Amino acid sequence: MKLAARLRDADRGVVGIDLSGDPTLGTWARFEGSMVLARALGLPVTLHCGEVVTPGEEASMLRFKPERFGHCVNTVRDPALFAGLKRTFACVEVCVTSNVITDSIVGGNDAGKSGGGKGCVDVARVASRHHLKKLLRARHPIALCTDDPGIFSTSLSREYALVAASLGLSDDDLRSLAASALEHAFISGGADAVSGTLPRLRRRVAEGANAWEGLPGRRRRAWNATARAMREVHAVMFPRPDPPPPLRDVDDFAPTRERVALAVSAAIGAACVVGSITLLTAPASTRREWLSALGAAAAGSEKA
């Protein structure tokens, strides 16, 4: 933690701490002291919480009140824990494809029942039961995230398209999700730097959101090609006799597949990247380039 704080202070790309990993191994109590130290050093903290049923640990994590939580799948199902989560008002990182593939959603992932063959998962249909709906109804802060794009063969644009298709979110809903992610980003550099950075980012996101015309159906073909390419990369990187259930192409999404497309504008995608990364290791020069590119992306969203 002290090293992370020193790297943060030296502007070496560290902006916070994310506690994640196999939720069935170890205990929260083992790491709580380190997280207390991180907080004392001024490092914002994300805790992956509620991926498996551990009510006692979840309650303890809620009492710790980190700046962000990851997943909270089972947390939202438990009325008492959900009430505690809402009291923290800590942003929840929602990873829909990850929760589908890991069979974390209420009712299971229905592998083999979608008409696509043995082991096939209709991601959009299963995602329609995702706890994101409860978080949205509660107006709780949310950052839509990928969890691990290489393992789950997804991207941030795909996650936005997926929630639009499966939960019937409007284009304005997607704009709001992007804005929420930005407001809960871990931005380093001291109070003066943050107070100067956030207004600039807000203006650029607002400009990009206003210029974005929504999810154009004409880009579905490019989206599907990207999804197939990601599956091929996954097969090469992670060969196994029993591969994970294949994801359906966007053309198979229901019920609003006509609204699903490859890109949620470059500006909205960039804003969510800023909001969803909790341990950023990019050099300072790269982060400055991202900020500059955000404005250019917003202006050029029609050409993307």
Secondary structure, 3 states (H helix, E strand, C coil): CHHHHHHHHCCCCCCCEEECCCCCCCCHHHHHHHHHHHHHCCCCEEEEECCCCCHHHHHHHHHHCCCEEEECHHHHHCHHHHHHHHHHCCEEEECHHHHHHCCCCCCCCCCCCCCCCCCCECHHHHHCCCCHHHHHHCCCCEEECCCCHHHHCCCHHHHHHHHHHHHCCCHHHHHHHHHHHHHCCCCCCHHHHHHHHHHHHHHHHHHHHHHCCCCCHHHHHHHHHHHHHHHHHHHHHCCCCCCCCCECCHHHCCCCHHHCCCCCCHHHHHHHHHHHCCCCCCCHHHHHHHHHHHHHHHHCHHHC
